[in-house]
C-alpha cells in the first residue's frame, strides 16, 4: 500500500499543472505594491471609493494610493478592513488598531486579557459597525468605536466573522469554537444585544467548518466557503452543497466577488468562475500559478498577494485578430472515459479486484492450521572389556574379551493446530476493512483527477473543432489538448497515447 500511495502522489505531481480551461481571456496582472524587504503579505483591503489599497504582513501595514502613503509598524497583521468613512481597522496579535484617512492611528481597546487582543479576522459593516474574531470570542464595534463582547454568542475562540446589512438590522455570521452561528442586531444600536441561532449545514460533518462567506449573489443568498466547495442558502432558506472541482491539492482560503466573476484564493493559485457552481479556472499568470496568500475584491478591482508580490488585475486580454493561418489539426478524441478510468485504476493497482482478493484471503485464513515441526536425533555407544586367566598344562594364560556396540535413532513430529474461532471472525478483518477504506479514498482521488483531465481535453478539442478560434487561440487549444493528454498518460502508464494511435493517426497535439 505504501507503493500505491507513493505512486498516486507522484502522479498528482505530474498532472498538477493541468488546470481548468478558460472560457474567457484572463486578466493581465500588474505589480501593485511592494511590502517591506523580507516581509510577506498576509492581509489585503480595498477602499475603492478613494482608490486606496492596504496590505499587511509580519512587520506591519502599508496604505498606498489616494495621493499619499501611510505606514504602521505594528505586526504581525492578521486581517484588514476599511470602514465606510475611510478609516482602516488592523487586526493583529496585539489588538485592533485604527488608521484614520489622514494617517493618524490609535489602538482601540477590544477587551480585557491577552486572549481578547489576539485577533485573527475582522469585518466591517454598515454605519461603522465592525466585528472581530478573537481567542476570547466575537467582539462587536459600534459607530462610536466602542467594542463589546457579544453575550448571545459562546465565549470561545472565534475563527471567522462576516457582516451584512438586512434592512435596519445587521447579520453577523461567525464560527465560534466548532459551531456556525448567526446573530442579528440593530444597526443603529448594536449594544442593545440581539438574537443568535446556531446553524447546522445539512450533509456536512461537524468537523467541517466554513472559512469565508459572500452574500446576496444571484445564485445564492448566502454562500459559505468549505474545504471542498460551498454551502449555499437560497432565497427560500434551504441549504444545498456545491462540490467544486479545483486543481489537485488546492486548499481554499478566501472568496470574493468583482468584475462580474467569483474569485477564490487557494494555496495552488487564484481561481475564477462565472458563478459558484464553476467551472473554476486559473486566473492567468502569475496570480493563477503562485500560492494566493490574500485576496481583496470589490467592484472592478481584484488584488492578490503572492509570496513574491502584490498584484492588481488590469485590463482583460485583448481579443486576438481573426484567423489567417492554415487550420490547426484537431487531435483525435480517443477512447471513452470509462475505458480511461479502468486503465488508470489498473495502472495504479486500485481495481475492484483488490478488495475481493483481500476479503477472500482473510476469510480463508481461519481454515489454515498452524504447523509445528520438531525433529529429534538419539545416539548411544556401549563398549565392554572382560579379563580372565586359565592354568592349563602347567602354563598360565590371560584371556581377554572385548565388545563395542553403537546405535542411532531419528524422530520427526508434525503438529497441526486450528483456531476454530478465526473461521467465524478473523481479527485481521478489522485491519482489512481499514485498509480498504484507504484504498477507496485513493481510488476516488484517481477517478476525480482522470475524469477532470479527460473532459477538459474534450472541451479543448470541441472548441478547436468548432473553427471559431483564431490561429493563436487554435494553437493554444492544441497545446492544451496535448498537455491534458500527457496528464492522462501519466495516470495510465502510456496506455492513453497507445489507444489514440492508429494507422496514420498523429500523436495527440502533433500535426501530421
C-alpha positions as CSV (number, residue, x, y, z in Angstrom):
1,X,0.0,0.0,0.0
2,X,2.9,2.4,0.6
3,X,3.8,1.8,-3.0
4,X,0.3,2.7,-4.1
5,X,0.3,5.9,-2.0
6,X,3.7,6.9,-3.4
7,X,2.5,6.2,-7.0
8,X,-0.6,8.3,-6.6
9,X,1.3,11.2,-5.1
10,X,3.8,11.1,-7.9
11,X,1.1,11.1,-10.5
12,X,-0.6,14.0,-8.8
13,X,2.6,16.0,-9.0
14,X,3.0,15.1,-12.7
15,X,-0.6,16.2,-13.5
16,X,-0.9,19.1,-11.1
17,X,-0.3,21.6,-13.9
18,X,-3.4,20.5,-15.7
19,X,-6.0,23.2,-14.7
20,X,-9.4,24.0,-16.0
21,X,-9.6,25.5,-19.4
22,X,-10.5,29.2,-19.6
23,X,-13.7,30.2,-21.4
24,X,-12.7,33.9,-21.5
25,X,-9.4,35.7,-21.6
26,X,-7.9,36.0,-18.1
27,X,-7.0,39.5,-16.9
28,X,-3.5,40.8,-17.2
29,X,-1.8,41.2,-13.8
30,X,0.4,44.2,-12.9
31,X,2.6,44.9,-10.0
32,X,0.6,46.8,-7.4
33,X,2.8,47.4,-4.4
34,X,5.9,46.2,-2.5
35,X,5.9,45.2,1.1
36,X,8.8,45.9,3.4
37,X,12.0,44.0,2.4
38,X,11.8,40.4,3.6
39,X,8.2,40.7,4.6
40,X,5.3,38.5,3.2
41,X,1.8,40.0,2.8
42,X,-1.0,38.0,4.5
43,X,-3.8,40.6,4.5
44,X,-5.4,42.9,1.9
45,X,-8.1,45.5,1.9
46,X,-9.5,47.8,-0.8
47,X,-11.0,51.3,-0.3
48,X,-12.3,51.5,-3.9
49,X,-14.0,54.9,-3.4
50,X,-10.7,56.5,-2.5
51,X,-8.6,54.3,-4.7
52,X,-6.6,53.1,-1.7
53,X,-5.0,49.7,-1.1
54,X,-3.9,48.4,2.3
55,X,-1.6,45.4,2.8
56,X,-0.1,43.9,5.9
57,X,2.4,41.3,6.9
58,X,4.6,40.2,9.8
59,X,6.2,43.7,10.2
60,X,3.2,45.9,9.8
61,X,0.8,47.6,7.4
62,X,1.0,50.0,4.5
63,X,-1.7,52.1,2.8
64,X,-0.9,53.3,-0.8
65,X,-3.0,55.3,-3.3
66,X,-5.2,58.3,-2.8
67,X,-2.2,60.6,-3.2
68,X,-0.4,59.6,-0.1
69,X,1.2,56.6,1.7
70,X,0.8,55.6,5.3
71,X,2.8,53.1,7.3
72,X,2.2,51.5,10.7
73,X,4.9,49.2,12.1
74,X,2.6,47.0,14.2
75,X,2.6,43.4,13.4
76,X,2.0,40.7,12.7
77,X,-1.1,41.7,10.8
78,X,-3.8,39.1,10.5
79,X,-6.6,40.9,8.7
80,X,-7.6,44.3,7.4
81,X,-11.0,46.1,6.8
82,X,-11.8,49.6,5.7
83,X,-14.7,51.4,7.4
84,X,-17.2,53.4,5.3
85,X,-15.6,56.6,6.4
86,X,-12.2,55.6,5.1
87,X,-10.5,54.5,8.4
88,X,-8.7,51.2,8.3
89,X,-9.0,48.6,11.0
90,X,-5.9,46.5,11.5
91,X,-6.2,43.1,13.3
92,X,-3.0,42.0,15.0
93,X,-1.9,39.6,17.7
94,X,-1.8,42.6,20.0
95,X,-5.3,44.0,19.4
96,X,-7.0,46.2,16.9
97,X,-5.5,49.5,15.5
98,X,-7.4,52.2,13.6
99,X,-5.6,54.2,11.0
100,X,-7.5,57.4,10.1
101,X,-7.6,58.7,6.5
102,X,-5.2,61.5,7.5
103,X,-2.6,58.9,8.7
104,X,-3.1,59.2,12.5
105,X,-3.5,55.9,14.3
106,X,-4.7,54.7,17.7
107,X,-5.3,51.4,19.4
108,X,-8.9,50.6,20.1
109,X,-9.5,48.6,23.4
110,X,-11.3,45.5,22.4
111,X,-11.5,43.7,25.8
112,X,-9.5,42.6,28.9
113,X,-6.9,39.8,28.7
114,X,-4.4,38.7,26.3
115,X,-6.9,36.4,24.5
116,X,-9.1,39.3,23.6
117,X,-6.1,41.1,22.0
118,X,-5.3,38.2,19.7
119,X,-7.5,38.9,16.6
120,X,-7.5,36.6,13.6
121,X,-10.3,38.0,11.5
122,X,-12.0,41.4,11.2
123,X,-15.0,42.5,9.1
124,X,-16.6,45.9,8.5
125,X,-20.3,46.5,8.1
126,X,-22.7,49.4,7.5
127,X,-22.6,52.6,9.6
128,X,-19.1,52.0,11.1
129,X,-20.1,48.6,12.6
130,X,-17.3,46.1,12.7
131,X,-16.8,42.6,14.1
132,X,-13.6,40.8,15.3
133,X,-12.8,37.2,15.8
134,X,-10.6,36.8,18.9
135,X,-9.4,33.9,21.0
136,X,-11.9,35.0,23.6
137,X,-14.9,35.1,21.3
138,X,-16.6,37.6,19.0
139,X,-16.3,41.3,19.7
140,X,-18.5,44.0,18.1
141,X,-17.7,47.6,17.4
142,X,-20.4,50.3,17.2
143,X,-20.2,53.6,15.2
144,X,-18.5,55.4,18.1
145,X,-15.6,53.0,18.2
146,X,-16.6,51.2,21.4
147,X,-16.1,47.4,21.4
148,X,-18.2,44.9,23.4
149,X,-18.4,41.2,23.7
150,X,-21.4,39.5,22.2
151,X,-23.2,38.0,25.1
152,X,-25.6,35.9,22.9
153,X,-22.6,34.0,21.4
154,X,-20.4,31.4,23.1
155,X,-17.3,32.7,24.8
156,X,-14.9,30.5,22.9
157,X,-12.2,31.1,20.2
158,X,-13.7,32.5,17.0
159,X,-12.3,31.6,13.6
160,X,-14.1,34.0,11.2
161,X,-16.7,36.8,11.1
162,X,-18.7,38.3,8.3
163,X,-21.3,41.1,8.3
164,X,-24.2,42.1,6.0
165,X,-27.0,44.6,6.2
166,X,-30.5,43.3,6.4
167,X,-32.8,46.4,6.3
168,X,-32.5,48.2,9.6
169,X,-30.6,45.3,11.1
170,X,-27.2,43.7,10.7
171,X,-26.5,40.0,10.4
172,X,-23.3,38.6,11.9
173,X,-22.1,35.2,10.6
174,X,-19.3,33.6,12.6
175,X,-17.6,30.4,13.5
176,X,-17.2,30.1,17.3
177,X,-15.4,27.0,18.6
178,X,-16.6,24.3,16.3
179,X,-20.0,25.8,15.5
180,X,-21.6,28.2,13.0
181,X,-23.6,31.0,14.4
182,X,-25.8,33.8,13.1
183,X,-26.6,36.9,15.2
184,X,-29.0,39.6,14.3
185,X,-28.9,43.1,16.0
186,X,-29.9,46.6,15.3
187,X,-27.6,48.6,13.1
188,X,-28.5,51.8,15.0
189,X,-27.7,50.5,18.4
190,X,-25.6,47.3,18.4
191,X,-25.1,47.4,22.2
192,X,-28.7,46.5,22.8
193,X,-27.9,42.9,22.1
194,X,-29.6,40.7,19.6
195,X,-30.8,37.2,18.9
196,X,-28.5,34.4,17.9
197,X,-29.0,30.9,16.5
198,X,-26.8,28.0,15.7
199,X,-26.8,26.9,12.0
200,X,-26.4,23.2,11.1
201,X,-25.4,22.6,7.5
202,X,-27.1,19.5,6.1
203,X,-24.8,16.9,4.7
204,X,-21.7,18.5,6.3
205,X,-19.9,16.9,9.2
206,X,-19.5,18.9,12.4
207,X,-15.7,18.9,11.9
208,X,-16.1,20.7,8.5
209,X,-16.2,24.5,9.2
210,X,-16.6,27.4,6.8
211,X,-13.6,29.8,6.4
212,X,-15.3,32.7,4.5
213,X,-18.7,33.9,3.2
214,X,-20.2,36.0,0.5
215,X,-23.8,37.3,0.4
216,X,-26.5,38.5,-2.0
217,X,-25.4,36.7,-5.1
218,X,-27.8,35.8,-8.0
219,X,-27.1,32.2,-7.3
220,X,-27.0,32.3,-3.5
221,X,-28.4,34.5,-0.7
222,X,-25.6,33.1,1.5
223,X,-22.5,31.2,0.3
224,X,-20.1,29.7,2.8
225,X,-16.7,28.5,1.7
226,X,-15.9,24.9,2.7
227,X,-12.7,22.8,2.1
228,X,-14.4,21.0,-0.8
229,X,-16.9,23.6,-2.2
230,X,-19.7,25.8,-1.0
231,X,-22.7,25.6,1.3
232,X,-25.3,27.7,-0.4
233,X,-28.6,29.0,1.0
234,X,-31.2,30.1,-1.4
235,X,-33.9,32.8,-1.0
236,X,-36.2,30.2,0.3
237,X,-33.8,29.4,3.2
238,X,-33.0,25.9,2.0
239,X,-29.3,24.8,2.0
240,X,-27.5,22.8,-0.7
241,X,-23.9,21.8,-1.2
242,X,-21.9,22.6,-4.2
243,X,-18.9,20.3,-4.6
244,X,-16.3,22.2,-6.6
245,X,-13.6,20.9,-8.9
246,X,-10.3,22.7,-8.1
247,X,-6.7,22.0,-9.0
248,X,-5.3,18.9,-7.3
249,X,-4.3,19.5,-3.7
250,X,-5.7,23.1,-3.7
251,X,-6.9,24.4,-0.3
252,X,-9.3,27.3,-0.5
253,X,-8.7,30.3,1.8
254,X,-10.9,33.3,0.8
255,X,-13.6,34.1,-1.7
256,X,-14.6,37.4,-3.3
257,X,-16.8,39.0,-6.0
258,X,-15.6,41.5,-8.5
259,X,-15.7,42.2,-12.3
260,X,-18.8,40.1,-12.6
261,X,-16.8,37.0,-11.5
262,X,-16.3,34.9,-8.4
263,X,-12.6,34.8,-7.2
264,X,-11.1,32.1,-5.0
265,X,-7.8,32.3,-3.2
266,X,-6.1,28.9,-2.8
267,X,-2.6,27.7,-2.0
268,X,-2.4,26.4,-5.6
269,X,-3.2,29.8,-7.2
270,X,-6.1,32.2,-7.8
271,X,-9.2,30.8,-9.5
272,X,-12.2,32.5,-11.1
273,X,-15.6,31.4,-12.3
274,X,-18.8,32.9,-13.7
275,X,-20.7,31.6,-10.7
276,X,-20.1,29.4,-7.6
277,X,-21.0,26.2,-9.4
278,X,-18.0,26.7,-11.8
279,X,-16.2,25.7,-13.8
280,X,-13.3,27.2,-11.9
281,X,-10.3,28.2,-14.0
282,X,-6.8,29.6,-13.2
283,X,-6.8,33.4,-13.2
284,X,-3.8,33.9,-15.6
285,X,-0.1,34.1,-14.9
286,X,1.3,34.7,-12.3
287,X,-1.7,35.0,-10.0
288,X,-3.1,31.8,-11.2
289,X,0.1,29.8,-10.7
290,X,1.5,31.1,-7.4
291,X,0.0,30.4,-4.0
292,X,-2.5,33.1,-3.1
293,X,-1.9,34.4,0.4
294,X,-4.6,37.1,0.5
295,X,-7.4,38.4,-1.7
296,X,-9.3,41.7,-1.9
297,X,-12.1,42.1,-4.5
298,X,-14.6,44.9,-4.9
299,X,-16.4,46.4,-7.9
300,X,-13.9,46.2,-10.8
301,X,-10.9,45.8,-8.5
302,X,-9.1,42.5,-7.8
303,X,-5.9,42.5,-5.8
304,X,-4.0,39.4,-4.7
305,X,-0.9,38.7,-2.6
306,X,1.5,36.0,-3.6
307,X,4.7,35.0,-1.8
308,X,6.6,37.4,-4.1
309,X,4.5,40.5,-4.7
310,X,1.1,42.2,-4.6
311,X,-0.7,42.1,-7.9
312,X,-3.6,44.0,-9.3
313,X,-5.9,42.8,-12.2
314,X,-5.6,45.2,-15.2
315,X,-7.5,45.2,-18.4
316,X,-8.6,41.9,-19.9
317,X,-6.5,40.5,-22.6
318,X,-7.4,41.9,-26.0
319,X,-9.2,39.7,-28.4
320,X,-6.7,38.2,-30.9
321,X,-7.0,39.1,-34.6
322,X,-9.1,36.9,-37.0
323,X,-7.7,33.7,-38.2
324,X,-5.5,34.0,-41.2
325,X,-3.3,30.9,-41.0
326,X,-3.7,27.3,-42.0
327,X,-6.2,25.3,-39.9
328,X,-4.7,23.6,-36.9
329,X,-5.2,19.8,-36.9
330,X,-7.7,18.6,-34.4
331,X,-6.4,15.8,-32.1
332,X,-8.4,12.6,-32.0
333,X,-10.9,12.3,-29.3
334,X,-9.7,8.9,-28.1
335,X,-11.4,6.2,-26.1
336,X,-14.4,6.5,-23.8
337,X,-13.9,7.9,-20.3
338,X,-14.9,4.6,-18.7
339,X,-12.0,2.9,-20.5
340,X,-9.6,5.6,-19.4
341,X,-10.8,5.2,-15.8
342,X,-10.3,1.4,-16.0
343,X,-6.9,1.8,-17.4
344,X,-5.9,4.3,-14.7
345,X,-7.1,2.0,-11.9
346,X,-5.3,-0.9,-13.4
347,X,-2.1,1.0,-13.7
348,X,-2.1,2.1,-10.1
349,X,-3.4,-1.3,-9.0
350,X,-6.6,0.1,-7.5
351,X,-9.1,-2.0,-9.4
352,X,-12.1,-3.6,-7.7
353,X,-10.3,-7.0,-7.6
354,X,-8.0,-5.8,-4.7
355,X,-11.0,-5.6,-2.3
356,X,-12.3,-9.0,-3.3
357,X,-8.8,-10.5,-3.0
358,X,-8.2,-9.2,0.5
359,X,-11.6,-10.2,1.8
360,X,-11.3,-13.7,0.3
361,X,-7.9,-14.4,1.6
362,X,-8.6,-13.2,5.1
363,X,-11.8,-15.4,5.1
364,X,-9.7,-18.4,4.2
365,X,-7.1,-17.8,6.9
366,X,-9.1,-19.5,9.6
367,X,-9.1,-22.8,7.8
368,X,-5.3,-22.9,7.6
369,X,-3.6,-24.7,10.5
370,X,-0.6,-23.5,12.5
371,X,2.0,-26.1,11.5
372,X,4.7,-27.1,14.1
373,X,7.5,-29.4,13.1
374,X,10.0,-31.0,15.6
375,X,12.9,-33.3,14.7
376,X,15.0,-35.4,17.1
377,X,18.2,-37.5,17.0
378,X,19.2,-40.2,19.6
379,X,22.7,-41.7,19.6
380,X,24.2,-44.3,22.0
381,X,27.5,-46.2,22.2
382,X,28.5,-49.2,24.5
383,X,32.0,-50.7,25.0
384,X,32.8,-53.7,27.3
385,X,36.1,-55.5,28.1
386,X,36.5,-58.7,30.1
387,X,39.7,-60.3,31.5
388,X,40.3,-63.8,32.9
389,X,43.2,-66.3,33.5
390,X,43.4,-70.0,33.0
391,X,46.0,-72.6,34.0
392,X,46.3,-75.4,31.5
393,X,49.1,-77.9,31.3
394,X,51.3,-76.1,33.7
395,X,51.0,-72.8,31.9
396,X,49.0,-69.6,32.8
397,X,47.1,-67.9,30.1
398,X,45.4,-64.5,30.1
399,X,42.0,-64.4,28.5
400,X,40.8,-61.0,27.1
401,X,37.3,-60.4,25.7
402,X,36.0,-57.1,24.3
403,X,32.6,-55.9,22.9
404,X,31.7,-52.5,21.2
405,X,28.1,-51.5,20.2
406,X,26.8,-48.3,18.7
407,X,23.2,-47.2,17.8
408,X,21.3,-44.1,16.4
409,X,17.6,-43.2,16.3
410,X,15.7,-40.4,14.4
411,X,12.3,-38.9,15.1
412,X,10.1,-36.3,13.4
413,X,6.9,-34.8,14.9
414,X,4.4,-32.8,12.9
415,X,1.6,-30.9,14.7
416,X,-1.4,-29.2,13.1
417,X,-3.4,-26.7,15.2
418,X,-6.6,-24.8,14.2
419,X,-8.2,-21.8,16.0
420,X,-11.8,-22.5,15.0
421,X,-12.9,-19.1,16.2
422,X,-11.0,-17.5,13.3
423,X,-13.4,-19.2,11.0
424,X,-16.3,-17.2,12.4
425,X,-14.4,-13.9,12.8
426,X,-10.8,-13.3,12.0
427,X,-9.4,-10.3,13.9
428,X,-7.4,-9.3,10.8
429,X,-10.8,-8.4,9.2
430,X,-10.7,-5.1,11.1
431,X,-7.3,-4.2,9.6
432,X,-8.5,-5.2,6.1
433,X,-11.6,-3.0,6.5
434,X,-9.4,-0.1,7.5
435,X,-7.1,-0.7,4.5
436,X,-10.0,-0.9,2.1
437,X,-11.3,2.5,3.2
438,X,-7.8,3.9,2.3
439,X,-7.9,2.1,-1.0
440,X,-11.4,3.5,-1.8
441,X,-10.3,7.1,-0.9
442,X,-7.3,6.7,-3.2
443,X,-9.4,5.3,-5.9
444,X,-11.8,8.3,-5.7
445,X,-8.9,10.7,-5.9
446,X,-7.6,8.9,-9.0
447,X,-11.0,8.8,-10.7
448,X,-11.7,12.5,-9.9
449,X,-8.4,13.6,-11.4
450,X,-8.6,11.4,-14.5
451,X,-12.2,12.4,-15.2
452,X,-11.3,16.1,-14.8
453,X,-8.4,15.8,-17.2
454,X,-10.4,13.8,-19.7
455,X,-13.3,16.2,-20.0
456,X,-11.1,19.3,-20.0
457,X,-9.3,17.7,-23.0
458,X,-12.7,17.1,-24.7
459,X,-13.7,20.7,-24.2
460,X,-10.4,21.9,-25.7
461,X,-10.9,19.6,-28.7
462,X,-14.5,20.7,-29.1
463,X,-13.5,24.4,-29.1
464,X,-10.8,23.7,-31.6
465,X,-13.1,21.6,-33.9
466,X,-15.7,24.4,-33.9
467,X,-13.4,26.5,-36.1
468,X,-14.3,29.7,-34.2
469,X,-10.9,30.2,-32.7
470,X,-8.2,32.4,-34.3
471,X,-4.9,31.0,-35.2
472,X,-3.2,31.8,-31.9
473,X,-6.2,30.5,-30.0
474,X,-6.3,27.3,-32.0
475,X,-2.6,26.7,-31.4
476,X,-3.1,27.3,-27.7
477,X,-6.0,24.8,-27.7
478,X,-3.9,22.2,-29.5
479,X,-1.2,22.6,-26.9
480,X,-3.8,22.4,-24.1
481,X,-5.1,19.1,-25.5
482,X,-1.6,17.8,-25.7
483,X,-0.9,18.8,-22.1
484,X,-4.0,17.2,-20.8
485,X,-3.3,14.0,-22.9
486,X,0.1,13.9,-21.2
487,X,-1.5,14.1,-17.8
488,X,-3.8,11.2,-18.7
489,X,-0.8,9.3,-19.9
490,X,0.9,9.8,-16.5
491,X,-2.1,8.2,-14.8
492,X,-2.4,5.3,-17.3
493,X,1.3,4.4,-17.8
494,X,1.2,5.5,-21.5
495,X,-2.0,3.5,-22.3
496,X,-3.9,6.6,-23.4
497,X,-1.4,7.5,-26.1
498,X,-1.2,3.9,-27.4
499,X,-5.1,3.9,-27.5
500,X,-5.0,7.1,-29.6
501,X,-2.5,5.9,-32.1
502,X,-3.8,4.1,-35.2
503,X,-2.9,3.9,-38.9
504,X,-1.9,7.3,-40.0
505,X,-3.0,8.9,-36.7
506,X,-0.6,11.5,-35.3
507,X,0.2,11.7,-31.6
508,X,-2.3,14.0,-29.7
509,X,-1.3,17.6,-30.1
510,X,1.1,16.9,-33.0
511,X,0.5,17.7,-36.7
512,X,0.6,15.1,-39.3
